[in-house]
């Protein structure tokens, strides 16, 4: 995975927060797991379309 999208994601998550509020790790984990699920679905569809699987 390239670093630019990950940096952009963390920038969006931390941009609007104050210094006093902690990171919302539940939101970070939710977004990361959603991205992994979407990536796996795209790989599956790509494999079906190209006939490799």
C-alpha positions, 0 to 999 in steps of 0.5 A: 500500500502506498504511503500517500493515501494512508498519510491523507487518511491520518491527516483527515482523522487528526485535522479537526481534533483539538490537542486535548482530545485523544485519537479515536482509535475505534474510528481508525480501526473501522476505516482501516478494516473497511478499506481492507474489505473493499480491497479484497472485494476489488481483488476478487472481482479483478480475479474473476474478470481476468479469469485467474481464479 
